[in-house]
Amino acid sequence: MRKGVKAVIVGGVFTVMVGGAGYGAYNVLSALHESSGGGAGAAQVKTGPPSADEVKDATGKFFAAWEKGDAATAASYTNNAGDAGQLLSAYGSSAHITGVQITPGAPSGDTVPFSVKATVSYGGKSKPLAYDSRLTVVRGVTTGRALVDWQPSVVHPALQKGDTLVTGEAKAPPIEAVDRNGTVLTKDKYPSLGPILDALREKYGDAAGGRPGIELSVQRADANTPGRTLVTLAEGTPGKLRTTLSAGAQAAAERAVLDYAESSVVAVKPSTGEVLAVANHRQDEFNAAFEGRLAPGSTMKIVTSAMLIDNGVTTMNGPAPCPPTATWQSQTFHNLRGMEPNENATLANSFMRSCNTAFVKLIDEKPLTDESLTDEAEERFGLGQNNWKTGIVSFDGSVPASTGPDRAANAIGQGQVQMSPLNMVSVTATAITGTFRQPYLVSPDLDHRELATAKGLSASTVAQLQAMMRLTATQGTAARVMAGLSGDIGAKTGSAEVDGQAKSNSWFTGYRGDIAAAAMTQEGGHGGDAAGPIVAAVLRTGG
């Protein structure tokens, strides 16, 4: 035992005293002595869930102090008085919220819903504020008291860790975002555009020429995350911001994702790189369509096929046998259940049926190396170099050079590969045009930003990729979903297994003429089950 530490046994309990601990250490020993019959017994710390009466008492005291604007007292009824005190203090001082009236709802166990009505005032302007929230009462770990489990969302449901509320002149002027044809885009009509319009306002509000108003807003802890306006006290003058979006495609995307939880979709115009639609259906406000980082499953076989063709390993009509299993450096890979093996399969056949084992066997061929897939993705498809400038925050994809079993897993869109729907729709656009055109939501002419570039693909590789995607859409794994779509069509399905998930993530990318789309549904199953119908719905609009 280290120097300065003393051990004693009191009433059969082994206790450690740290030298210099003083009064606190003495009290520990005194309490033990009293509980063993040496004096009046100390009150025992309560354990277990709070009772209904305790929940009512704790919330009542918390609400009463909050209503009075007594931040310190209200915070003392939580299990994180420091953070709670700061935010509750800002509620009055920075957000200028007064006249708070809180009405609790019927408790559900230890959770209490409640409504808030208040007034926001600033610069001679006042507006009412009303919202609903909820809190949970827990047992204090050290005190045993019934306490409000502190979360920023207790104060307002839009708040996350580190966020605060501020009332004053807006950081950026409002914008009137319009689509490529001048149709006004609003949060009310296109709900999933809400966070995206906020991001566009924050970045381009000044450039669009508007004048800021006065508002109550959420100020995010992360400076790269746009804030959110809660109440507008004085309207600013919006500046017009033209986007590349298509109101028709956006409306179709919004409707399509609503059918599948945790879904995201992006559509682009392959001939230009302009984003036509972006929609998310999620419990949070995360723009997974642009910023998601998940394994893309077999949609990655578009890039892998290009690598095989460009390195002379095989061609669409060349050999790509599809055995029942394939082993790469001690890891055995399988195909989807029910797939018939075909030792005489061509690359086109293995691609349109999405045979995993064919691609795993081919990555061992010369002259391929651990870096070949990475080089193909970065140099020809423009992925993974952290240089896309879409107009808002986005992820460029990641295809790291990998050794061991991950080299094989990467080739079928598992392993260490990470993509977003934006990345995969760009892959499709590059595959069918041969030119990498970095997707963008706002014209680079507005702020003179430089878009990313890449070498692109040869005419021969493009012709083969197009042909294989057409076969997939008409005769392969995407045929059911793409049925009924006219014109030049192509697609690729994907499903990505994730540890801990009962179902795989559903991926799908496809094109019809000069519109391409890619979607992802978490735990959506096979590519054609969830992501496929979303993409097909967007492609039907024709852009």
C-alpha positions in Angstrom: 0.0 0.0 0.0 1.4 3.4 -1.1 2.8 6.0 1.4 0.2 8.1 3.2 -2.5 5.5 3.0 -3.8 3.8 6.2 -6.1 0.8 6.4 -8.3 0.1 9.3 -11.0 -2.5 10.0 -14.2 -1.1 11.6 -17.1 -3.5 12.3 -15.7 -6.0 9.9 -15.4 -3.5 7.0 -12.1 -2.8 5.4 -11.6 0.9 5.0 -8.9 3.0 3.4 -7.8 6.4 4.7 -5.7 8.7 2.7 -3.3 10.9 4.7 -4.5 14.4 4.9 -8.1 13.4 4.1 -9.1 15.2 7.4 -12.7 15.7 8.3 -14.2 13.7 5.4 -12.2 10.6 6.3 -13.1 10.9 10.0 -16.8 11.1 9.1 -16.6 7.9 7.1 -15.2 6.1 10.1 -17.7 7.7 12.5 -20.6 6.7 10.3 -19.3 3.1 10.2 -18.9 3.1 14.0 -22.4 4.4 14.5 -24.0 1.9 12.2 -22.2 -0.9 14.1 -24.0 0.1 17.3 -21.6 2.7 18.6 -24.2 5.6 18.6 -27.3 7.0 16.9 -27.6 5.4 13.5 -27.0 7.6 10.4 -29.7 7.9 7.7 -29.1 5.3 5.0 -28.8 6.4 1.4 -31.9 5.4 -0.6 -31.5 3.1 -3.5 -33.8 1.8 -6.3 -36.0 3.8 -8.7 -37.7 6.9 -7.3 -41.3 6.5 -6.1 -44.2 8.4 -7.7 -44.2 10.8 -4.8 -40.5 11.5 -5.2 -40.9 12.1 -8.9 -43.7 14.5 -8.3 -41.7 16.3 -5.5 -38.5 16.6 -7.6 -40.2 17.9 -10.7 -42.3 20.3 -8.8 -39.3 21.9 -7.1 -37.4 22.0 -10.3 -40.2 23.5 -12.3 -40.9 26.1 -9.6 -37.3 27.3 -9.5 -37.1 27.4 -13.3 -40.3 29.5 -13.5 -38.9 32.0 -11.0 -35.7 32.3 -13.0 -33.6 30.9 -10.1 -31.1 28.9 -12.2 -28.9 27.9 -9.3 -31.8 26.4 -7.3 -33.3 24.7 -10.3 -29.9 23.2 -11.1 -29.6 21.9 -7.6 -32.5 19.5 -8.3 -30.6 17.9 -11.2 -27.8 15.3 -11.2 -25.5 17.8 -13.1 -25.8 21.1 -11.3 -22.8 22.7 -13.2 -24.1 22.2 -16.8 -27.7 22.7 -15.8 -26.9 26.0 -14.1 -25.1 27.4 -17.1 -27.9 26.6 -19.5 -30.7 27.6 -17.2 -28.9 30.9 -16.5 -28.5 31.5 -20.3 -32.2 30.9 -20.7 -32.9 34.2 -19.0 -29.7 36.2 -19.6 -28.8 35.3 -23.2 -32.1 34.1 -24.6 -34.1 36.8 -22.8 -36.9 34.5 -22.0 -39.3 35.6 -19.2 -42.7 34.8 -17.8 -42.1 31.1 -17.8 -45.1 28.9 -17.1 -44.6 25.1 -17.0 -47.5 22.7 -17.1 -46.6 19.0 -16.3 -48.4 16.2 -18.0 -49.2 12.8 -16.7 -46.1 10.9 -15.6 -45.1 7.6 -17.2 -43.1 5.9 -14.5 -40.1 8.2 -13.9 -40.6 10.3 -17.1 -42.7 13.5 -17.0 -43.8 15.3 -20.1 -44.4 19.0 -19.8 -45.3 22.1 -21.8 -43.7 25.5 -21.6 -45.2 28.9 -22.3 -43.0 32.0 -22.1 -42.2 35.4 -23.7 -39.0 36.3 -25.7 -38.1 39.9 -25.6 -35.3 41.9 -27.2 -34.8 45.4 -28.4 -38.3 46.4 -27.8 -39.7 43.4 -29.6 -41.6 40.5 -27.9 -43.0 37.2 -29.1 -44.6 34.3 -27.3 -42.7 31.0 -27.0 -44.4 27.6 -26.6 -43.0 24.1 -26.8 -43.2 20.6 -25.3 -40.5 18.7 -23.7 -39.9 15.9 -21.1 -37.6 14.9 -18.3 -36.7 11.8 -16.4 -36.2 11.6 -12.6 -33.4 9.3 -11.4 -31.8 8.3 -8.1 -28.7 10.3 -7.2 -25.7 8.0 -7.2 -24.1 9.5 -4.1 -26.9 11.3 -2.4 -29.8 8.9 -3.0 -32.0 11.9 -3.7 -34.6 11.9 -6.5 -33.1 14.2 -9.1 -33.8 15.4 -12.7 -31.6 13.5 -15.1 -29.9 16.4 -16.7 -30.0 16.6 -20.5 -30.0 19.9 -22.5 -33.2 18.8 -24.2 -35.0 19.3 -20.9 -34.7 23.0 -21.4 -35.7 22.7 -25.1 -36.0 19.6 -27.3 -33.8 21.2 -30.0 -30.8 21.5 -27.7 -27.9 19.0 -27.7 -24.9 18.7 -25.5 -22.9 22.0 -25.4 -25.6 24.0 -27.2 -27.2 27.2 -25.8 -30.0 29.6 -26.5 -29.4 33.1 -27.7 -31.7 36.0 -28.7 -30.3 38.9 -30.8 -29.5 39.9 -34.3 -29.2 36.7 -36.4 -25.7 35.5 -37.3 -26.7 35.4 -40.9 -29.5 37.1 -43.0 -32.4 34.9 -44.0 -32.5 33.4 -47.5 -35.2 32.6 -50.0 -33.9 29.4 -51.4 -35.2 28.6 -54.9 -34.8 25.5 -57.1 -33.1 25.5 -60.5 -36.3 26.9 -62.1 -37.1 29.5 -59.5 -39.6 27.6 -57.3 -39.3 28.6 -53.7 -38.1 25.9 -51.4 -39.4 26.0 -47.8 -39.1 23.8 -44.7 -42.9 23.6 -44.5 -43.2 22.1 -48.0 -40.0 20.1 -48.0 -39.5 19.1 -44.3 -36.2 17.2 -44.7 -34.6 20.2 -46.3 -34.9 22.1 -43.0 -31.3 21.4 -41.7 -30.0 21.9 -45.2 -31.7 25.3 -45.7 -30.3 26.3 -42.2 -26.8 25.3 -43.4 -27.2 27.2 -46.7 -28.4 30.3 -44.8 -25.4 30.2 -42.5 -22.9 29.9 -45.3 -24.5 32.0 -48.0 -26.8 34.4 -46.2 -24.4 37.4 -46.6 -23.5 36.5 -50.2 -27.2 36.3 -51.1 -27.6 40.0 -50.1 -30.1 39.8 -47.3 -30.4 41.7 -44.0 -30.4 39.9 -40.7 -33.5 40.0 -38.4 -33.8 39.4 -34.6 -34.5 35.9 -33.4 -34.2 33.4 -30.7 -32.0 30.6 -31.9 -30.0 27.5 -30.9 -26.3 28.2 -30.9 -24.5 24.9 -31.6 -21.5 23.7 -29.7 -19.9 22.6 -33.0 -19.2 25.7 -35.0 -19.5 23.7 -38.2 -23.1 22.7 -37.4 -25.7 25.3 -38.4 -27.9 26.8 -35.7 -31.7 26.7 -35.6 -34.2 29.5 -35.5 -36.9 29.0 -32.8 -38.7 32.4 -32.8 -38.4 35.4 -35.1 -39.0 38.6 -33.3 -38.2 40.9 -36.2 -38.1 39.7 -39.8 -34.9 40.3 -41.7 -34.8 40.8 -45.5 -34.1 37.5 -47.2 -31.7 37.3 -50.1 -32.5 35.0 -53.0 -30.2 31.9 -53.2 -30.5 29.7 -56.3 -29.8 26.1 -55.7 -29.3 23.2 -58.2 -32.3 21.3 -56.7 -35.4 20.3 -58.7 -38.7 20.9 -56.9 -40.2 17.9 -58.6 -37.4 15.5 -57.8 -37.2 16.9 -54.2 -40.9 16.3 -53.6 -40.6 12.7 -54.9 -37.6 12.1 -52.7 -39.4 13.5 -49.6 -42.4 11.2 -50.2 -40.2 8.1 -51.0 -38.1 8.2 -47.8 -41.2 8.5 -45.6 -42.0 4.9 -46.3 -38.8 3.6 -44.7 -37.3 4.7 -41.4 -33.7 5.8 -41.2 -33.5 6.4 -45.0 -31.6 8.9 -47.1 -31.4 9.6 -50.8 -29.6 11.9 -53.2 -30.2 12.5 -56.9 -27.8 14.3 -59.3 -27.6 15.3 -63.0 -24.7 13.1 -64.3 -23.9 15.5 -67.1 -23.2 18.4 -64.7 -22.9 17.1 -61.2 -25.7 19.3 -60.0 -27.7 17.9 -57.0 -31.3 17.5 -57.9 -32.7 16.2 -54.6 -31.6 15.3 -51.1 -33.9 13.9 -48.5 -33.6 12.2 -45.1 -36.1 10.4 -42.9 -34.4 10.0 -39.5 -35.2 10.5 -35.9 -32.4 13.0 -35.6 -31.6 15.9 -38.0 -28.4 14.4 -39.3 -27.9 14.8 -43.1 -26.9 11.2 -43.6 -27.5 11.7 -47.4 -24.4 13.9 -47.5 -22.5 13.0 -44.4 -23.2 9.4 -43.7 -20.3 7.0 -43.3 -21.4 3.4 -43.8 -20.3 0.4 -45.7 -22.1 0.5 -49.1 -22.3 -3.2 -49.7 -22.4 -4.5 -53.3 -23.0 -1.1 -54.8 -19.2 -0.8 -54.4 -18.8 -3.5 -57.1 -19.1 -0.6 -59.6 -15.8 0.7 -58.5 -14.3 -2.8 -58.1 -15.4 -3.7 -61.6 -13.8 -0.6 -63.0 -10.6 -1.6 -61.2 -10.6 -5.1 -62.6 -11.2 -3.7 -66.2 -8.7 -0.9 -66.0 -6.0 -3.2 -64.7 -6.6 -5.8 -67.4 -7.7 -8.5 -64.9 -10.9 -9.3 -66.9 -13.6 -7.7 -69.0 -17.4 -7.7 -68.8 -17.4 -10.8 -71.1 -14.3 -12.3 -69.5 -14.2 -14.9 -66.7 -15.4 -14.2 -63.2 -16.3 -17.6 -61.8 -18.9 -17.6 -59.0 -18.2 -20.5 -56.6 -20.3 -21.2 -53.4 -17.6 -19.8 -51.2 -14.2 -18.0 -51.5 -11.4 -17.8 -48.9 -9.0 -14.9 -48.7 -6.3 -15.1 -46.1 -8.2 -17.3 -43.7 -11.6 -15.6 -44.0 -14.4 -17.4 -46.0 -16.8 -15.3 -47.9 -20.3 -16.4 -49.0 -23.0 -15.3 -51.4 -26.5 -14.4 -50.6 -28.7 -17.4 -49.7 -30.1 -19.1 -52.7 -27.6 -17.9 -55.3 -26.7 -20.7 -57.7 -22.9 -21.1 -58.2 -21.6 -20.7 -61.7 -18.0 -21.6 -62.4 -18.4 -20.4 -66.0 -19.7 -16.9 -65.1 -18.5 -13.8 -66.8 -17.9 -10.5 -65.0 -21.3 -9.2 -66.3 -23.1 -12.3 -65.0 -21.5 -12.1 -61.6 -22.1 -8.3 -61.4 -25.8 -8.5 -62.3 -26.4 -11.4 -59.8 -24.1 -9.7 -57.2 -21.9 -12.7 -56.7 -19.5 -11.9 -53.8 -17.2 -14.8 -54.3 -16.4 -13.9 -57.9 -15.0 -10.5 -56.8 -13.1 -12.0 -53.8 -11.4 -14.5 -56.1 -10.4 -11.9 -58.7 -8.7 -9.5 -56.3 -5.8 -11.9 -56.0 -5.0 -11.6 -59.7 -1.9 -9.8 -60.9 -1.1 -6.9 -61.1 -3.5 -6.0 -58.3 -2.1 -4.8 -54.9 -3.5 -3.7 -51.6 -3.6 -0.1 -53.0 -5.4 -0.9 -56.3 -8.9 -0.3 -55.2 -7.9 2.9 -53.3 -6.2 4.2 -56.4 -9.2 3.5 -58.6 -11.6 5.2 -56.2 -9.4 8.3 -55.7 -7.9 8.8 -59.1 -10.8 7.9 -61.3 -13.9 8.4 -59.2 -12.7 11.4 -57.1 -13.4 9.7 -53.8 -11.6 9.8 -50.4 -9.4 12.9 -50.8 -11.4 15.3 -48.5 -11.7 18.0 -51.1 -15.3 18.0 -52.2 -16.9 21.4 -51.9 -20.6 20.8 -52.4 -21.9 24.0 -50.7 -22.6 22.4 -47.4 -20.8 19.9 -45.2 -20.4 16.6 -46.9 -18.3 13.4 -46.8 -16.1 12.4 -49.7 -16.1 8.7 -49.1 -13.2 6.5 -47.8 -11.6 3.6 -49.5 -8.4 2.9 -47.5 -5.7 0.6 -48.7 -6.2 -2.6 -46.6 -4.3 -5.8 -46.0 -5.5 -9.2 -44.9 -9.2 -10.1 -45.1 -10.2 -6.5 -45.4 -8.7 -6.2 -48.8 -11.3 -8.8 -50.0 -14.1 -7.3 -47.9 -13.4 -3.8 -49.3 -14.0 -5.1 -52.9 -17.6 -6.1 -52.0 -18.3 -2.9 -50.1 -17.7 -4.2 -46.6 -14.4 -4.1 -44.6 -13.1 -0.5 -44.1 -15.0 1.2 -47.0 -17.3 4.0 -46.0 -19.7 5.9 -48.2 -22.8 8.1 -48.2 -25.6 8.1 -50.7 -24.0 11.3 -52.2 -20.8 9.3 -52.8 -22.5 6.4 -54.4 -24.7 8.5 -56.7 -21.4 10.2 -57.8 -19.9 6.8 -58.5 -22.9 6.0 -60.8 -22.7 9.3 -62.6 -18.9 8.8 -63.2 -19.5 5.2 -64.4 -22.1 6.2 -67.0 -20.4 9.4 -68.3 -16.7 8.6 -67.8 -16.2 12.0 -66.2 -16.0 12.7 -62.5 -18.1 15.8 -61.9 -18.0 16.7 -58.2 -21.6 17.0 -57.0 -22.7 20.4 -55.8 -25.8 22.1 -54.3 -24.9 25.7 -55.0 -23.0 27.0 -58.0 -19.3 27.5 -57.3 -19.6 30.8 -59.2 -21.3 32.3 -56.1 -18.3 32.0 -53.8 -15.5 31.1 -56.3 -14.8 27.7 -54.7 -12.8 25.2 -56.6 -14.5 21.8 -57.2 -12.6 18.5 -56.9 -11.4 16.8 -60.0 -10.3 13.3 -61.1 -9.0 11.5 -64.2 -12.3 9.7 -64.9 -12.7 6.5 -67.0 -11.9 5.4 -70.5 -14.6 5.1 -73.1 -14.1 1.3 -73.0 -14.6 1.0 -69.3 -17.6 3.3 -69.4 -19.3 1.1 -72.1 -18.7 -2.0 -70.1 -20.0 -0.5 -66.8 -23.1 0.9 -68.5 -23.8 -2.5 -70.1 -23.5 -4.3 -66.8 -25.7 -1.8 -65.0 -28.3 -2.1 -67.7 -28.3 -5.9 -67.4 -28.7 -5.6 -63.6 -31.7 -3.3 -64.1 -33.4 -5.4 -66.7 -32.4 -9.0 -65.9 -30.5 -9.0 -62.6 -31.1 -8.2 -58.9 -32.5 -4.7 -59.7 -35.0 -5.8 -62.3 -38.1 -6.0 -60.0 -37.5 -2.5 -58.7 -36.7 -0.9 -62.0 -39.6 -2.5 -63.9 -41.8 0.0 -65.7 -39.1 2.7 -66.0 -38.6 3.7 -69.6 -35.6 4.9 -71.4 -31.9 4.2 -70.8 -31.8 2.6 -67.3 -29.2 0.9 -65.1 -28.7 0.0 -61.5 -26.8 -1.8 -58.8 -28.1 -3.3 -55.6 -26.3 -3.7 -52.3 -26.8 -4.9 -48.8 -24.2 -4.3 -46.1 -24.0 -6.5 -42.9 -23.4 -4.6 -39.7 -22.3 -6.2 -36.4 -25.2 -6.1 -33.9 -27.9 -5.5 -36.5 -30.6 -8.1 -37.1 -30.9 -6.9 -40.7 -28.4 -5.6 -43.2 -28.4 -2.0 -44.5 -30.1 -1.7 -47.8 -28.3 0.2 -50.6 -29.3 0.9 -54.2 -28.0 3.2 -57.0 -29.4 3.6 -60.4 -29.9 6.0 -63.4 -32.5 6.8 -66.0 -31.3 9.1 -68.8 -29.6 12.2 -67.2 -30.7 11.6 -63.7 -29.0 9.3 -61.2 -30.0 8.5 -57.6 -28.6 6.5 -54.7 -30.3 5.6 -51.4 -29.5 3.9 -48.1 -31.9 2.5 -45.5 -30.4 1.3 -42.2 -31.6 -2.2 -41.4 -33.6 -2.2 -44.6 -32.6 -5.6 -45.7 -31.6 -6.4 -49.4 -31.0 -3.5 -51.8 -34.3 -4.0 -53.6 -36.3 -4.1 -50.4 -36.1 -0.5 -49.2 -33.4 1.6 -50.9 -34.5 0.4 -54.3 -38.1 1.6 -54.2 -36.8 5.0 -53.0 -34.4 5.4 -55.9 -37.0 4.2 -58.5 -39.5 6.8 -57.2 -37.0 9.6 -57.7 -36.0 8.3 -61.2 -39.6 8.3 -62.3 -39.6 12.1 -62.1 -37.0 12.4 -64.8 -35.4 15.2 -62.9 
